[in-house]
Amino acid sequence: MGKLIDGVWQKQSFSPEVREGRFVRPESPFRDWVTRDGSSGFPAEAGRYHLYLALACPWAHRALLFRQLKGLEEAITVSVVDPIMTDEGWHFSEEPGCIPDTVNGCRYLRGVYLKADPHYTGRVTTPLLWDKVAGTAVSNESADIIRMLNSEFDKIAESALDFYPPEHREAIDEVNGWVYSDVNNGVYKAGFAQTQDAYEEGYDALFRALDAIEERLGRHRYLVGNRLTEADWRLFTTLVRFDPVYYSHFKCNRQRLIDFPNLSGYLRELYQVPGVADTVGFDHIKRHYYGSHPGLNPTGIVPKGPVIDYEFSHDRDRFPAEGPLPGIEG
C-alpha cells in the first residue's frame, strides 16, 4: 500500500508502519463532526453524506454496521472498493460486491482524499465519510463515525436504538480502551510484527484479552453487563474475521474463536441480529487479507476454508437483555 506525500502518490507494495519491529497505527487526519443542529458546519441531513468503504476492513465494517443498525441505508449512500489492495492503493472496480464512486467519479480512493486536500500527506484508508454538499471529507476515524451515526442522525434514522447510552458511557469507554489496544489492534500487532519479541508481545496481550472476555461473557450477556452497546459492535468486526483470517494469516493461533464457548456463542448472537449478516463480506475479507499482503502470503493463494456456521443456535439468551434489541424494538 502506497501513500500520498504532499499530494503525490508514492507507489509501493503493502508495508505496514512499524517502529522497532512493532506495528504502529497512524492517526486519522480527518476529524470533523456531523451534528444534528449543524453547529459544526456539517448538519445531519438525509442524502447529504456518502461513505467510502472496504468490506474487508474491520474499521470500515463498523461504519457500515451502524448505518444498517440505525436504519440509515436510504439516508447515507456508499461506495465499496475492490478487496485487493495493489501498489496503487484502494481502487474501484466492477467485481462482485463493489460499488463505484458515484459521487466524485474517482478510479482510486486517493483521488477522493486529494479532492478534500490537494496537498494531503498520509495513508489512504477506509472508512471515509464525505459531505456531498461541502465537497469535502468529514472524518476517516471509524470510532467517531459510528458515534455520529448512533446519535446525530436520530431525526432521520429509522431506528431509535442507542448503543452509547449516557448511563453506560464510562463503562463502554473503559472496555473500548483495552479491547481496541489488545484485540482490535492486537491482531495487527501480532500479524504485522517484524521481530519475534514484537510478535509474542502482541500475541500474548491478545489472548490475555480474549481470556478475560470469555470469562466476562460467562457472567453477562454482553461486554457491559446485559446491555448491547457500541463496545460489542466494535469487538464484533474483529471477532467475525478471527477464524477465517487472523488465526492463520496473522499467526494468532493459540485457539480458534470457535474453541471459546462463550465468545463463539456471543459472536453467533451478534451475527444473527437482523441485517448484520448482510454487512459481512467474507469473500472480500479473505481475498483482501490473503491477496494484498505479499510479505505474509507471497503466493496470494486464498484458502477455501474454514467452514463455520454462524447461523447455528447460541445460548446467550440464558442471560437477560436490558433494553430493546435490534429487530425487536418498535
N, C-alpha and C positions, 0 to 999 in steps of 0.2 A: 504494500500500500504506500503510494507516494504521499506527498504533502504539498501545500501551497506555501511559497515564500515570497512575500510582497506581491502577491497576485500571480506569480509564475509557478506553474506546475513542475514539481521535481519528481520525475518518474523513477520508481523503484519497486522491486518485489516487496511483498509484505515483510515488514520489520518492526516489531513492537518497540516501544520506548522502554529502555532499561537503564538502570543505574546500579553499578556494582553487581551486575548479574540479576537484579531484581526488577520485575515488571513495574513500571510507573505509568499510571493512567493520567493523561493530560487533562487539564481543567477545561471545562466547556466555556468558550468565549462569548457566546450569545446568551445573556441572562436577563432579558426584559420580561415583562409580565403582562398577561391579559387580565383585565379586571372587569367585573360586572358593570361598574359605573363609568368605565372609560377613563378614570383619573390617571392611568398610566400612559395614556395615549394609544392604547390598544384595547378598545372596547369589545366585550364579548357579544358578537353578532353572528347569527346564522349565515353561513355561506361566505364569511369573510376569511376564514383560515384554512390552511392546507398543511397536511402532514407528509413529510418525506420519510419513508420507512424502508428498512431492510427486514424482511420477515425472519431472516436468520439471526438477527441481533437481539439479545435479551433486553437491552435498554430500549430499543425501538418497540419491542413487543409490549413493554409496559404501556406505552402511549396508545398503541392500537387496542390493547385490552381495555383501558379506561374509556376510550372512545366507544367501545362496544358496551361496556357495563353501564355507562351513563346514557346510552341511547342517543349518541351524537353522530351516528353514521350519516344522516342526511345533512347535518349542520356543518360538518368538517370533512372536506374531501381529502383523498390520499393519492400518493404515488408510491410505487414499490419498485425498488431497484432489483437488478439481476442478482442472484445469490453468489455468483463468482466475482470476487474482487481481483482485478488484474493490476498490472503496474500503472494503469490509468485511473485506478480507484473505483469507486462505485459507479455503475453506469446503468442506463435504462435499456430494456430490450423487450422483445416480443415473446420471451419464454413464458411458460405457464406460471401463473401466479404473479407476474409482473404487471405493473401499471405505469405507463409512460408519464412524463412530466407534462401534464395538460395545462399547467399554469405558466411556466416560464419557457417551455419548449426546449429544455436543455437535454443534451445527449449524455452528459456526465454530471453527477451531483456537484462536482466542483464548480460548474457553471452557475449553479444556484447560489453557492457561497460568494462567488465573485459579484453577483448582482447585488448582494447585501453589502459587500465590502470589496471593492476592486483591488485593494492592497492587502487582502487577508493573508495572514501567515498562520499555518497550523494544519492539523489533520482535518479531513472532510468526513464527518460522521453522521450517523442517524441515531435518534430521530432529529428532525428539524421542523419546527413549527414556523410557518410562513404566513405573513399578512398580505393578502392579495390586494387590499386597498392601498396600504402604505408602500407596497412593493419591496418589502424587506423581511429579514429574519427576525423572529421574536426570541426564540430560545432553541438551543440544542442540548439542553440539560434535561434528561428524562425525569429526574426527581421533581423538577419544577413543573414540567409539562403535565405530569399526572395530577399534581395539586391543582393546577388551573382547570383541568378537565373535571376534576372532582367537585369543585365548588363555584368557580367563576362563571360557568355556563349554565347554572341551575335554572335560569329563566327560560332557556330554550332546550334544556336536556329533557329527554323523555322519562328519565329515572331520577327520583329524589334521593336515592341511596347516598349516604355519606360515609366514605371509607376513611375519613380523618376527623372523627367527631371530637369536639373540644374536650370532653371529659377523659379521653384516652390519648390525647396528643403526646403527653410527656412519655407515656409507656411506649407508644408507637415509635417516637424518635429514638428512644433508648435501644429498642430492638433493631430498628433500621441501622443504627450505627455499627453494631458488631456483625450483623448479618451482611451488610454491604462489605465491610472490610474482609471478613473471613470466608464468606460464601459467594456472594455475587461477584466480588472482585477476587476472592480467594482462588477460584478455579483458574483464573487467568494468571495469578501469581505462581501457581504450580505449573500451568501449561506453557507459559512464556518465559519461565526462568531459564537463565543461561549458565547457571552453576548448580552443582549438586546441593550445596548448602541452601541456596535460594529456593530450589525446588522443594526440598524437605521441609523448610520453614513454612512455605505456603501450604503444602500437603498436610502437615501436622495441624496447622491452625484451622484448615478446612474441616478436617474430621473431628477435631475437638468441638467445633461449632455444630456440626451435624449431629454428634452425640448429644449435645446439650439440647438441640431442637427436638430430637427423638424423645428425650426424657420429658421435656416440656409438653409435647403433644400426647404424652401418656397421662397427663393431668388435666389438660384443657383441650378444647376442640381446635382453637386457633392460637396464633402466636401471642396475642394479647387477650388472655382469658378465653371467653367463649363468644367474642365479638369478631366478626370477619372485617378486617381492616386493610388499609394500604400496605401494612407490613407483610401480610400474607401474599398479596399480589406481587409485591417486589421480589419475594422469595420464589414464588411460583415460576417465573420466567427462567430462573436458573435451574430449578428442580426438573422442569419438563425437558431440559436439554442434557441432564446429567447422564443417564444411562445411554442414550443414543450417541453422545459426543464426548462429554468431559471425562467419563470413566476411562475410555481408551485413548482418545486423541490427546487429552491433556494429562494423561497418566495419573488420574485421580482414582486409583484402582484398589483401594483397601477393601471397599464394598461397593456393590451397586446400590442404587437407591431402593430397588425392589427388595433388598435384604434388610431394610429398616421397616419393621411392621407399621409403626405409627406414621412415619414420613411417607411411605408409599400409599397408605390409605388416605392420608391428608392430600397428597398430590392428586389422587384419583377424584376425591371430592371436588377439589377446585376445578379440575379439568371438566367435570361433569356439570358444572354450573352452566345454565343455558347461555349459548353464544360463545363461550370461552374456547371450545374446541375449534371454532371457525377462525380463531386468531392464531392458531398454532400451525405453522407451515413446516412440517417435518422434512419434506423434500428440500426446501430451501435451507433449512438448518444443516442438514447433513452435507449437502452439496457445497455450501459455503465453507464450513469448517475443514472438511477433508480436501476440498478443492482449491482453497485460497491460501493455505499455509505451507508452501513448498519446503520450508525448513523443518516442519514437523512431519509432513507426509509427501515426500518428493514425487511419488508416482501419481498422486492425485486420485487414487482409487477410492471410491466411496463404498463403504461396507453395506451389504444388503440388510443386515440385522441392526439391532436386536428387534425381536417381535415382542411388543409389550401391549397388553390390553388395558388401556386407560379407562375403558368403559366398564371394567369389572367392578362388582359391588364393593363398597367400602363400609367400614363400621363406625365412621366418625359421628354418626347420629346417636352413638351411645352417650355423647355429651350434649347438653342443651345448647342451643344457639341463642345468643342475645341479640335482639333487634331483627329487622327484616333481612331476608336473604335475596340475592338476585334471582329473578324468575318467580319469586313468591310474593314480593311486596306489590302493593297496588299501583 
